[in-house]
Amino acid sequence: MFPEYRDLISELKTSDHHFVNLFDKHNELDQKIKNLEAHIENATPEEIEDLKKDKLLLKDQLYAILKKASA
């Protein structure tokens, strides 16, 4: 995710607790969605779509932080 911001992500992960929280939540959702899609865990298609929307919102928030920090 955001390879062009790899260095900035590393920096923010050590200095910005809010960024770390969002980043961790995004990764947790990503893994949960993968598990659900692989049928390791059970969920309805609607539940999976809702999780994907939540993940996308987190990604948007992360991107906004990265854009602001790189300006």
Buried (B, 14 or more C-beta within 10 A) or exposed (E): EEEEBEEBBEEBEEEBEEBEEBBEBBEEBBEBBEEBEEEEEEBEEEEBEEBBEBBEEBBEBBEEBBEEBEE
